[in-house]
Amino acid sequence: MANTDINWLRECRHWIFDLDGTLTLPVHDFNHIRCELGIPQAADILDWLAALPEPERSERVRRLDELEHHYARQAQPAEGLHPLLESLAQRRCRLGILTRNSRELALLSLAAIGVAHHFEPPFVLGRDEARPKPDPGGLRHLLACWNASPAQALMVGDFRYDLEAGRGAGMQTVHVVPRQAPSGRN
């Protein structure tokens, strides 16, 4: 990263994070989730579920919520997370979350890793508040709430959907390489 990029990061006041594998150590076993839900291994979990007819969709989404609740309770903070968020809080940065999980589970994970106090619940967007990433709509929504331009914000994530959403919203992105690679992605 060039010095100008590092300086820009120091000045950036609007930070939007992915949750799992970015703020937390990766614990989701996406291959197991697919197996449990009867989803082909190469399929996007949320897209595949969205294409199902009712009542099958609702039944499988309910099961997905149960599985994700299990993983949310196991959440552990990523290395260096607490000092990073403390530093951003001292600089009075606006912080948001855009996750493919539900907001409820995101808030549970944030509490489990001890950082919920850094994130105002209206700025934690899950799959029910915004179209799932890679759609950039959730990022645009947060920017509008903060009256910020894409040039004033950063999307931080561990998966290509995070980076695609950030770029789709016209934002700078940072790719976090998880310490442990999860099996499969959603």
C-alpha positions as CSV (number, residue, x, y, z in Angstrom):
1,M,0.0,0.0,0.0
2,A,1.4,3.4,-0.9
3,N,1.9,6.1,1.7
4,T,-0.9,8.1,0.2
5,D,-3.2,5.1,0.7
6,I,-2.1,4.8,4.4
7,N,-2.7,8.5,4.9
8,W,-6.1,8.2,3.4
9,L,-6.9,5.3,5.8
10,R,-5.9,7.5,8.7
11,E,-8.3,10.3,7.4
12,C,-11.2,8.0,6.5
13,R,-14.2,8.6,8.8
14,H,-16.8,6.1,7.5
15,W,-15.9,2.4,7.9
16,I,-18.3,-0.4,6.9
17,F,-17.3,-3.9,7.8
18,D,-18.3,-7.4,6.8
19,L,-18.8,-9.5,10.0
20,D,-17.8,-13.2,9.7
21,G,-14.2,-13.7,8.9
22,T,-13.6,-9.9,9.0
23,L,-14.4,-8.8,12.5
24,T,-14.5,-12.4,13.7
25,L,-12.4,-15.4,13.3
26,P,-14.0,-17.6,10.6
27,V,-16.1,-20.3,12.2
28,H,-18.8,-20.9,9.6
29,D,-18.6,-24.2,7.8
30,F,-20.4,-23.3,4.6
31,N,-20.1,-26.8,3.2
32,H,-21.9,-28.2,6.3
33,I,-24.6,-25.6,6.0
34,R,-25.1,-26.5,2.3
35,C,-25.3,-30.2,3.2
36,E,-27.8,-29.5,6.1
37,L,-30.0,-27.5,3.8
38,G,-29.7,-29.8,0.7
39,I,-27.9,-27.1,-1.3
40,P,-25.4,-28.0,-4.1
41,Q,-21.8,-27.4,-2.9
42,A,-21.1,-24.7,-5.6
43,A,-24.4,-22.8,-5.1
44,D,-24.7,-19.4,-3.4
45,I,-26.7,-20.3,-0.2
46,L,-29.0,-17.2,-0.2
47,D,-29.6,-17.2,-3.9
48,W,-30.5,-20.8,-3.9
49,L,-32.9,-20.4,-1.0
50,A,-34.5,-17.4,-2.6
51,A,-35.4,-19.4,-5.7
52,L,-37.3,-22.1,-3.7
53,P,-41.1,-22.1,-3.6
54,E,-43.0,-21.6,-0.4
55,P,-43.3,-23.2,2.1
56,E,-40.0,-24.9,1.4
57,R,-38.1,-21.6,1.4
58,S,-39.4,-20.6,4.8
59,E,-38.6,-24.0,6.3
60,R,-35.0,-23.9,5.0
61,V,-34.4,-20.3,5.9
62,R,-35.6,-21.1,9.5
63,R,-33.0,-24.0,9.5
64,L,-30.3,-21.6,8.2
65,D,-31.1,-19.2,11.0
66,E,-30.7,-22.0,13.5
67,L,-27.3,-23.0,12.0
68,E,-26.2,-19.3,11.9
69,H,-27.3,-18.8,15.6
70,H,-25.0,-21.7,16.5
71,Y,-22.1,-20.0,14.7
72,A,-22.9,-16.6,16.2
73,R,-22.6,-17.9,19.7
74,Q,-19.1,-19.3,18.9
75,A,-17.9,-15.9,17.5
76,Q,-14.4,-14.8,18.6
77,P,-12.8,-11.5,17.7
78,A,-10.3,-11.3,14.9
79,E,-6.7,-10.5,15.9
80,G,-6.3,-6.8,16.5
81,L,-10.0,-6.0,16.4
82,H,-10.3,-4.3,19.8
83,P,-7.4,-1.8,19.3
84,L,-8.6,-1.0,15.8
85,L,-12.2,-0.2,16.9
86,E,-10.9,1.8,19.9
87,S,-8.7,3.8,17.6
88,L,-11.6,4.4,15.2
89,A,-13.9,5.4,18.1
90,Q,-11.3,7.9,19.4
91,R,-11.2,9.4,15.9
92,R,-15.1,9.6,16.0
93,C,-15.4,7.5,12.9
94,R,-18.9,6.2,11.8
95,L,-19.0,2.4,11.9
96,G,-21.4,0.1,10.1
97,I,-21.9,-3.5,9.3
98,L,-23.1,-5.0,6.1
99,T,-23.5,-8.8,6.4
100,R,-25.3,-11.6,4.6
101,N,-26.5,-12.8,8.1
102,S,-29.6,-11.5,9.8
103,R,-29.3,-8.3,11.8
104,E,-30.3,-10.2,15.0
105,L,-27.4,-12.7,14.5
106,A,-25.0,-9.9,13.6
107,L,-25.9,-8.1,16.9
108,L,-25.5,-11.4,18.8
109,S,-22.0,-11.9,17.2
110,L,-21.0,-8.3,18.0
111,A,-22.0,-8.8,21.6
112,A,-20.2,-12.2,21.8
113,I,-16.9,-10.6,20.6
114,G,-17.3,-7.6,22.9
115,V,-17.7,-4.8,20.4
116,A,-21.4,-4.2,20.2
117,H,-21.0,-0.8,21.8
118,H,-19.1,0.5,18.8
119,F,-22.0,-0.2,16.4
120,E,-25.4,1.6,16.5
121,P,-28.1,-1.0,15.6
122,P,-29.6,1.0,12.7
123,F,-26.1,0.9,11.0
124,V,-26.0,-2.9,11.3
125,L,-27.6,-4.2,8.1
126,G,-28.4,-7.8,7.5
127,R,-30.0,-9.7,4.6
128,D,-33.5,-8.4,5.7
129,E,-32.5,-4.7,5.7
130,A,-30.6,-4.8,2.4
131,R,-30.2,-7.0,-0.6
132,P,-27.3,-9.4,0.1
133,K,-23.8,-8.6,-1.1
134,P,-22.5,-8.3,-3.7
135,D,-25.4,-5.9,-4.2
136,P,-24.1,-2.4,-3.2
137,G,-27.5,-1.1,-2.0
138,G,-26.8,-1.6,1.7
139,L,-23.6,0.4,1.4
140,R,-25.4,3.2,-0.4
141,H,-28.0,3.2,2.3
142,L,-25.4,3.6,5.1
143,L,-23.7,6.4,3.2
144,A,-27.0,8.2,2.8
145,C,-27.7,7.8,6.5
146,W,-24.4,9.4,7.3
147,N,-24.6,12.0,4.5
148,A,-21.3,10.7,3.2
149,S,-20.0,10.2,-0.3
150,P,-18.4,7.0,-1.5
151,A,-15.1,8.8,-1.7
152,Q,-15.3,9.3,2.1
153,A,-15.9,5.7,3.0
154,L,-14.3,2.3,3.1
155,M,-15.6,-1.3,2.8
156,V,-13.6,-3.9,4.7
157,G,-14.2,-7.6,4.1
158,D,-12.8,-11.0,3.6
159,F,-14.7,-12.3,0.6
160,R,-15.1,-11.2,-3.0
161,Y,-18.7,-10.2,-2.4
162,D,-17.5,-7.6,0.1
163,L,-15.1,-6.1,-2.4
164,E,-17.6,-6.3,-5.3
165,A,-20.2,-4.5,-3.2
166,G,-17.7,-1.8,-2.2
167,R,-16.5,-1.2,-5.7
168,G,-20.1,-1.2,-6.9
169,A,-20.9,1.6,-4.5
170,G,-17.8,3.5,-5.7
171,M,-15.9,3.0,-2.4
172,Q,-12.4,2.1,-1.6
173,T,-12.1,-1.5,-0.3
174,V,-9.7,-3.4,2.0
175,H,-9.4,-7.2,1.7
176,V,-8.9,-9.0,5.0
177,V,-7.2,-12.4,4.7
178,P,-8.7,-14.6,7.4
179,R,-6.2,-16.4,9.6
180,Q,-8.1,-19.7,9.1
181,A,-9.8,-20.3,5.8
182,P,-13.4,-21.4,6.1
183,S,-14.6,-24.4,4.2
184,G,-16.6,-23.1,1.2
185,R,-18.4,-19.7,1.1
186,N,-22.0,-18.7,1.0
